[in-house]
Amino acid sequence: MTKKKSFPLRMNPELYKVIERWEQDEFRSVNGHIEFLLRDTAKREGKLGKPRKEER
């Protein structure tokens, strides 16, 4: 298993509720969904590997 960096994250309670409901739709934990969203955004912006042309 890949070692992951832990760090505290403060967020607006309303945003947390949105992510909490959203993660249930995606069958992920809140933490897993936040990581998914960050990774997806980093990929689309070309910060993590090459962005796909159809997403630009």
PDB file of N, CA, C and O in Angstrom:
ATOM      1  N   MET A   1       0.843  -1.183   0.000  1.00  0.00           N
ATOM      2  CA  MET A   1       0.000   0.000   0.000  1.00  0.00           C
ATOM      3  C   MET A   1       0.886   1.243   0.000  1.00  0.00           C
ATOM      4  O   MET A   1       1.900   1.292   0.696  1.00  0.00           O
ATOM      5  N   THR A   2       0.499   2.239  -0.780  1.00  0.00           N
ATOM      6  CA  THR A   2       1.241   3.477  -0.875  1.00  0.00           C
ATOM      7  C   THR A   2       1.086   4.284   0.403  1.00  0.00           C
ATOM      8  O   THR A   2      -0.017   4.436   0.928  1.00  0.00           O
ATOM      9  N   LYS A   3       2.212   4.803   0.900  1.00  0.00           N
ATOM     10  CA  LYS A   3       2.161   5.647   2.085  1.00  0.00           C
ATOM     11  C   LYS A   3       1.582   7.003   1.700  1.00  0.00           C
ATOM     12  O   LYS A   3       1.925   7.550   0.652  1.00  0.00           O
ATOM     13  N   LYS A   4       0.714   7.541   2.536  1.00  0.00           N
ATOM     14  CA  LYS A   4       0.068   8.809   2.247  1.00  0.00           C
ATOM     15  C   LYS A   4       0.447   9.835   3.295  1.00  0.00           C
ATOM     16  O   LYS A   4       0.684   9.497   4.454  1.00  0.00           O
ATOM     17  N   LYS A   5       0.501  11.077   2.884  1.00  0.00           N
ATOM     18  CA  LYS A   5       0.801  12.200   3.758  1.00  0.00           C
ATOM     19  C   LYS A   5      -0.459  12.604   4.507  1.00  0.00           C
ATOM     20  O   LYS A   5      -1.505  12.817   3.893  1.00  0.00           O
ATOM     21  N   SER A   6      -0.369  12.710   5.811  1.00  0.00           N
ATOM     22  CA  SER A   6      -1.496  13.168   6.632  1.00  0.00           C
ATOM     23  C   SER A   6      -1.300  14.638   6.968  1.00  0.00           C
ATOM     24  O   SER A   6      -0.181  15.082   7.223  1.00  0.00           O
ATOM     25  N   PHE A   7      -2.394  15.388   6.965  1.00  0.00           N
ATOM     26  CA  PHE A   7      -2.342  16.788   7.370  1.00  0.00           C
ATOM     27  C   PHE A   7      -3.748  17.237   7.757  1.00  0.00           C
ATOM     28  O   PHE A   7      -4.732  16.706   7.243  1.00  0.00           O
ATOM     29  N   PRO A   8      -3.849  18.212   8.659  1.00  0.00           N
ATOM     30  CA  PRO A   8      -5.178  18.701   9.056  1.00  0.00           C
ATOM     31  C   PRO A   8      -5.766  19.565   7.939  1.00  0.00           C
ATOM     32  O   PRO A   8      -5.035  20.264   7.238  1.00  0.00           O
ATOM     33  N   LEU A   9      -7.058  19.513   7.784  1.00  0.00           N
ATOM     34  CA  LEU A   9      -7.740  20.312   6.778  1.00  0.00           C
ATOM     35  C   LEU A   9      -8.947  20.980   7.429  1.00  0.00           C
ATOM     36  O   LEU A   9      -9.820  20.313   7.984  1.00  0.00           O
ATOM     37  N   ARG A  10      -8.977  22.293   7.351  1.00  0.00           N
ATOM     38  CA  ARG A  10     -10.135  23.028   7.862  1.00  0.00           C
ATOM     39  C   ARG A  10     -10.975  23.440   6.656  1.00  0.00           C
ATOM     40  O   ARG A  10     -10.456  23.893   5.636  1.00  0.00           O
ATOM     41  N   MET A  11     -12.275  23.273   6.802  1.00  0.00           N
ATOM     42  CA  MET A  11     -13.152  23.623   5.688  1.00  0.00           C
ATOM     43  C   MET A  11     -14.479  24.118   6.222  1.00  0.00           C
ATOM     44  O   MET A  11     -14.889  23.787   7.334  1.00  0.00           O
ATOM     45  N   ASN A  12     -15.132  24.910   5.413  1.00  0.00           N
ATOM     46  CA  ASN A  12     -16.446  25.445   5.731  1.00  0.00           C
ATOM     47  C   ASN A  12     -17.403  24.273   5.991  1.00  0.00           C
ATOM     48  O   ASN A  12     -17.449  23.333   5.197  1.00  0.00           O
ATOM     49  N   PRO A  13     -18.161  24.317   7.083  1.00  0.00           N
ATOM     50  CA  PRO A  13     -19.079  23.208   7.399  1.00  0.00           C
ATOM     51  C   PRO A  13     -20.104  22.913   6.299  1.00  0.00           C
ATOM     52  O   PRO A  13     -20.463  21.756   6.084  1.00  0.00           O
ATOM     53  N   GLU A  14     -20.574  23.948   5.608  1.00  0.00           N
ATOM     54  CA  GLU A  14     -21.538  23.721   4.526  1.00  0.00           C
ATOM     55  C   GLU A  14     -20.890  22.967   3.368  1.00  0.00           C
ATOM     56  O   GLU A  14     -21.512  22.080   2.783  1.00  0.00           O
ATOM     57  N   LEU A  15     -19.647  23.311   3.034  1.00  0.00           N
ATOM     58  CA  LEU A  15     -18.931  22.598   1.984  1.00  0.00           C
ATOM     59  C   LEU A  15     -18.696  21.146   2.394  1.00  0.00           C
ATOM     60  O   LEU A  15     -18.819  20.238   1.572  1.00  0.00           O
ATOM     61  N   TYR A  16     -18.359  20.929   3.659  1.00  0.00           N
ATOM     62  CA  TYR A  16     -18.158  19.564   4.147  1.00  0.00           C
ATOM     63  C   TYR A  16     -19.437  18.732   3.975  1.00  0.00           C
ATOM     64  O   TYR A  16     -19.376  17.571   3.571  1.00  0.00           O
ATOM     65  N   LYS A  17     -20.590  19.330   4.282  1.00  0.00           N
ATOM     66  CA  LYS A  17     -21.868  18.615   4.125  1.00  0.00           C
ATOM     67  C   LYS A  17     -22.110  18.243   2.663  1.00  0.00           C
ATOM     68  O   LYS A  17     -22.595  17.150   2.370  1.00  0.00           O
ATOM     69  N   VAL A  18     -21.771  19.155   1.746  1.00  0.00           N
ATOM     70  CA  VAL A  18     -21.926  18.877   0.314  1.00  0.00           C
ATOM     71  C   VAL A  18     -21.051  17.690  -0.075  1.00  0.00           C
ATOM     72  O   VAL A  18     -21.517  16.766  -0.740  1.00  0.00           O
ATOM     73  N   ILE A  19     -19.796  17.712   0.334  1.00  0.00           N
ATOM     74  CA  ILE A  19     -18.867  16.624   0.000  1.00  0.00           C
ATOM     75  C   ILE A  19     -19.315  15.328   0.656  1.00  0.00           C
ATOM     76  O   ILE A  19     -19.187  14.256   0.066  1.00  0.00           O
ATOM     77  N   GLU A  20     -19.840  15.418   1.870  1.00  0.00           N
ATOM     78  CA  GLU A  20     -20.320  14.226   2.576  1.00  0.00           C
ATOM     79  C   GLU A  20     -21.475  13.564   1.822  1.00  0.00           C
ATOM     80  O   GLU A  20     -21.519  12.339   1.708  1.00  0.00           O
ATOM     81  N   ARG A  21     -22.404  14.362   1.312  1.00  0.00           N
ATOM     82  CA  ARG A  21     -23.519  13.799   0.528  1.00  0.00           C
ATOM     83  C   ARG A  21     -23.010  13.265  -0.807  1.00  0.00           C
ATOM     84  O   ARG A  21     -23.441  12.205  -1.259  1.00  0.00           O
ATOM     85  N   TRP A  22     -22.102  13.991  -1.430  1.00  0.00           N
ATOM     86  CA  TRP A  22     -21.549  13.624  -2.723  1.00  0.00           C
ATOM     87  C   TRP A  22     -20.778  12.315  -2.642  1.00  0.00           C
ATOM     88  O   TRP A  22     -20.906  11.466  -3.523  1.00  0.00           O
ATOM     89  N   GLU A  23     -19.982  12.144  -1.599  1.00  0.00           N
ATOM     90  CA  GLU A  23     -19.179  10.927  -1.457  1.00  0.00           C
ATOM     91  C   GLU A  23     -20.066   9.693  -1.306  1.00  0.00           C
ATOM     92  O   GLU A  23     -19.691   8.600  -1.729  1.00  0.00           O
ATOM     93  N   GLN A  24     -21.224   9.867  -0.712  1.00  0.00           N
ATOM     94  CA  GLN A  24     -22.139   8.729  -0.574  1.00  0.00           C
ATOM     95  C   GLN A  24     -22.631   8.262  -1.932  1.00  0.00           C
ATOM     96  O   GLN A  24     -22.807   7.063  -2.153  1.00  0.00           O
ATOM     97  N   ASP A  25     -22.855   9.201  -2.846  1.00  0.00           N
ATOM     98  CA  ASP A  25     -23.265   8.854  -4.214  1.00  0.00           C
ATOM     99  C   ASP A  25     -22.169   8.087  -4.954  1.00  0.00           C
ATOM    100  O   ASP A  25     -22.455   7.257  -5.817  1.00  0.00           O
ATOM    101  N   GLU A  26     -20.916   8.372  -4.608  1.00  0.00           N
ATOM    102  CA  GLU A  26     -19.762   7.788  -5.291  1.00  0.00           C
ATOM    103  C   GLU A  26     -19.177   6.576  -4.549  1.00  0.00           C
ATOM    104  O   GLU A  26     -18.204   5.980  -5.011  1.00  0.00           O
ATOM    105  N   PHE A  27     -19.759   6.213  -3.411  1.00  0.00           N
ATOM    106  CA  PHE A  27     -19.293   5.081  -2.600  1.00  0.00           C
ATOM    107  C   PHE A  27     -17.841   5.255  -2.156  1.00  0.00           C
ATOM    108  O   PHE A  27     -17.045   4.318  -2.229  1.00  0.00           O
ATOM    109  N   ARG A  28     -17.504   6.457  -1.698  1.00  0.00           N
ATOM    110  CA  ARG A  28     -16.172   6.748  -1.176  1.00  0.00           C
ATOM    111  C   ARG A  28     -16.325   7.328   0.221  1.00  0.00           C
ATOM    112  O   ARG A  28     -17.422   7.703   0.634  1.00  0.00           O
ATOM    113  N   SER A  29     -15.207   7.398   0.947  1.00  0.00           N
ATOM    114  CA  SER A  29     -15.186   8.138   2.202  1.00  0.00           C
ATOM    115  C   SER A  29     -15.025   9.615   1.861  1.00  0.00           C
ATOM    116  O   SER A  29     -14.663   9.955   0.734  1.00  0.00           O
ATOM    117  N   VAL A  30     -15.288  10.491   2.820  1.00  0.00           N
ATOM    118  CA  VAL A  30     -15.086  11.921   2.598  1.00  0.00           C
ATOM    119  C   VAL A  30     -13.634  12.163   2.216  1.00  0.00           C
ATOM    120  O   VAL A  30     -13.358  12.876   1.252  1.00  0.00           O
ATOM    121  N   ASN A  31     -12.704  11.576   2.964  1.00  0.00           N
ATOM    122  CA  ASN A  31     -11.286  11.740   2.682  1.00  0.00           C
ATOM    123  C   ASN A  31     -10.948  11.236   1.269  1.00  0.00           C
ATOM    124  O   ASN A  31     -10.235  11.902   0.518  1.00  0.00           O
ATOM    125  N   GLY A  32     -11.462  10.068   0.927  1.00  0.00           N
ATOM    126  CA  GLY A  32     -11.211   9.495  -0.390  1.00  0.00           C
ATOM    127  C   GLY A  32     -11.780  10.354  -1.503  1.00  0.00           C
ATOM    128  O   GLY A  32     -11.181  10.467  -2.572  1.00  0.00           O
ATOM    129  N   HIS A  33     -12.934  10.960  -1.260  1.00  0.00           N
ATOM    130  CA  HIS A  33     -13.551  11.793  -2.292  1.00  0.00           C
ATOM    131  C   HIS A  33     -12.790  13.109  -2.466  1.00  0.00           C
ATOM    132  O   HIS A  33     -12.619  13.579  -3.590  1.00  0.00           O
ATOM    133  N   ILE A  34     -12.337  13.698  -1.377  1.00  0.00           N
ATOM    134  CA  ILE A  34     -11.522  14.911  -1.473  1.00  0.00           C
ATOM    135  C   ILE A  34     -10.255  14.607  -2.257  1.00  0.00           C
ATOM    136  O   ILE A  34      -9.860  15.393  -3.119  1.00  0.00           O
ATOM    137  N   GLU A  35      -9.612  13.480  -1.971  1.00  0.00           N
ATOM    138  CA  GLU A  35      -8.405  13.099  -2.702  1.00  0.00           C
ATOM    139  C   GLU A  35      -8.719  12.888  -4.190  1.00  0.00           C
ATOM    140  O   GLU A  35      -7.953  13.320  -5.051  1.00  0.00           O
ATOM    141  N   PHE A  36      -9.835  12.229  -4.491  1.00  0.00           N
ATOM    142  CA  PHE A  36     -10.253  12.016  -5.876  1.00  0.00           C
ATOM    143  C   PHE A  36     -10.445  13.344  -6.598  1.00  0.00           C
ATOM    144  O   PHE A  36      -9.966  13.516  -7.719  1.00  0.00           O
ATOM    145  N   LEU A  37     -11.144  14.286  -5.961  1.00  0.00           N
ATOM    146  CA  LEU A  37     -11.401  15.583  -6.581  1.00  0.00           C
ATOM    147  C   LEU A  37     -10.110  16.351  -6.837  1.00  0.00           C
ATOM    148  O   LEU A  37      -9.946  16.960  -7.894  1.00  0.00           O
ATOM    149  N   LEU A  38      -9.201  16.323  -5.876  1.00  0.00           N
ATOM    150  CA  LEU A  38      -7.919  17.010  -6.046  1.00  0.00           C
ATOM    151  C   LEU A  38      -7.083  16.375  -7.155  1.00  0.00           C
ATOM    152  O   LEU A  38      -6.488  17.082  -7.968  1.00  0.00           O
ATOM    153  N   ARG A  39      -7.040  15.040  -7.188  1.00  0.00           N
ATOM    154  CA  ARG A  39      -6.271  14.340  -8.219  1.00  0.00           C
ATOM    155  C   ARG A  39      -6.865  14.604  -9.606  1.00  0.00           C
ATOM    156  O   ARG A  39      -6.130  14.851 -10.562  1.00  0.00           O
ATOM    157  N   ASP A  40      -8.191  14.551  -9.712  1.00  0.00           N
ATOM    158  CA  ASP A  40      -8.859  14.794 -10.991  1.00  0.00           C
ATOM    159  C   ASP A  40      -8.566  16.214 -11.491  1.00  0.00           C
ATOM    160  O   ASP A  40      -8.273  16.411 -12.671  1.00  0.00           O
ATOM    161  N   THR A  41      -8.646  17.181 -10.608  1.00  0.00           N
ATOM    162  CA  THR A  41      -8.354  18.566 -10.982  1.00  0.00           C
ATOM    163  C   THR A  41      -6.898  18.730 -11.387  1.00  0.00           C
ATOM    164  O   THR A  41      -6.609  19.402 -12.377  1.00  0.00           O
ATOM    165  N   ALA A  42      -5.975  18.132 -10.643  1.00  0.00           N
ATOM    166  CA  ALA A  42      -4.549  18.213 -10.965  1.00  0.00           C
ATOM    167  C   ALA A  42      -4.266  17.605 -12.338  1.00  0.00           C
ATOM    168  O   ALA A  42      -3.461  18.144 -13.097  1.00  0.00           O
ATOM    169  N   LYS A  43      -4.918  16.491 -12.663  1.00  0.00           N
ATOM    170  CA  LYS A  43      -4.750  15.867 -13.981  1.00  0.00           C
ATOM    171  C   LYS A  43      -5.269  16.771 -15.084  1.00  0.00           C
ATOM    172  O   LYS A  43      -4.594  16.972 -16.094  1.00  0.00           O
ATOM    173  N   ARG A  44      -6.484  17.326 -14.895  1.00  0.00           N
ATOM    174  CA  ARG A  44      -7.076  18.195 -15.914  1.00  0.00           C
ATOM    175  C   ARG A  44      -6.249  19.451 -16.144  1.00  0.00           C
ATOM    176  O   ARG A  44      -6.212  19.976 -17.257  1.00  0.00           O
ATOM    177  N   GLU A  45      -5.599  19.924 -15.120  1.00  0.00           N
ATOM    178  CA  GLU A  45      -4.781  21.141 -15.236  1.00  0.00           C
ATOM    179  C   GLU A  45      -3.355  20.853 -15.687  1.00  0.00           C
ATOM    180  O   GLU A  45      -2.549  21.772 -15.833  1.00  0.00           O
ATOM    181  N   GLY A  46      -3.044  19.585 -15.906  1.00  0.00           N
ATOM    182  CA  GLY A  46      -1.720  19.221 -16.389  1.00  0.00           C
ATOM    183  C   GLY A  46      -0.639  19.245 -15.320  1.00  0.00           C
ATOM    184  O   GLY A  46       0.549  19.278 -15.639  1.00  0.00           O
ATOM    185  N   LYS A  47      -1.034  19.228 -14.078  1.00  0.00           N
ATOM    186  CA  LYS A  47      -0.083  19.254 -12.963  1.00  0.00           C
ATOM    187  C   LYS A  47       0.331  17.854 -12.538  1.00  0.00           C
ATOM    188  O   LYS A  47       1.330  17.680 -11.841  1.00  0.00           O
ATOM    189  N   LEU A  48      -0.436  16.859 -12.958  1.00  0.00           N
ATOM    190  CA  LEU A  48      -0.178  15.471 -12.599  1.00  0.00           C
ATOM    191  C   LEU A  48      -0.324  14.644 -13.865  1.00  0.00           C
ATOM    192  O   LEU A  48      -1.405  14.126 -14.145  1.00  0.00           O
ATOM    193  N   GLY A  49       0.731  14.517 -14.619  1.00  0.00           N
ATOM    194  CA  GLY A  49       0.644  13.820 -15.895  1.00  0.00           C
ATOM    195  C   GLY A  49       0.080  14.732 -16.961  1.00  0.00           C
ATOM    196  O   GLY A  49      -0.124  15.923 -16.727  1.00  0.00           O
ATOM    197  N   LYS A  50      -0.169  14.178 -18.122  1.00  0.00           N
ATOM    198  CA  LYS A  50      -0.661  14.970 -19.244  1.00  0.00           C
ATOM    199  C   LYS A  50      -2.178  15.101 -19.192  1.00  0.00           C
ATOM    200  O   LYS A  50      -2.866  14.119 -18.912  1.00  0.00           O
ATOM    201  N   PRO A  51      -2.719  16.300 -19.456  1.00  0.00           N
ATOM    202  CA  PRO A  51      -4.184  16.442 -19.525  1.00  0.00           C
ATOM    203  C   PRO A  51      -4.707  15.818 -20.805  1.00  0.00           C
ATOM    204  O   PRO A  51      -4.023  15.807 -21.829  1.00  0.00           O
ATOM    205  N   ARG A  52      -5.909  15.303 -20.739  1.00  0.00           N
ATOM    206  CA  ARG A  52      -6.525  14.752 -21.941  1.00  0.00           C
ATOM    207  C   ARG A  52      -7.098  15.895 -22.766  1.00  0.00           C
ATOM    208  O   ARG A  52      -7.702  16.818 -22.218  1.00  0.00           O
ATOM    209  N   LYS A  53      -6.912  15.835 -24.080  1.00  0.00           N
ATOM    210  CA  LYS A  53      -7.377  16.917 -24.957  1.00  0.00           C
ATOM    211  C   LYS A  53      -8.870  17.142 -24.867  1.00  0.00           C
ATOM    212  O   LYS A  53      -9.325  18.284 -24.914  1.00  0.00           O
ATOM    213  N   GLU A  54      -9.647  16.067 -24.737  1.00  0.00           N
ATOM    214  CA  GLU A  54     -11.110  16.215 -24.698  1.00  0.00           C
ATOM    215  C   GLU A  54     -11.577  16.901 -23.425  1.00  0.00           C
ATOM    216  O   GLU A  54     -12.714  17.370 -23.371  1.00  0.00           O
ATOM    217  N   GLU A  55     -10.735  16.974 -22.395  1.00  0.00           N
ATOM    218  CA  GLU A  55     -11.127  17.630 -21.151  1.00  0.00           C
ATOM    219  C   GLU A  55     -10.739  19.105 -21.164  1.00  0.00           C
ATOM    220  O   GLU A  55     -11.164  19.845 -20.276  1.00  0.00           O
ATOM    221  N   ARG A  56      -9.982  19.543 -22.096  1.00  0.00           N
ATOM    222  CA  ARG A  56      -9.532  20.945 -22.177  1.00  0.00           C
ATOM    223  C   ARG A  56     -10.516  21.799 -22.884  1.00  0.00           C
ATOM    224  O   ARG A  56     -10.293  23.000 -23.038  1.00  0.00           O
TER     225      ARG A  56
END
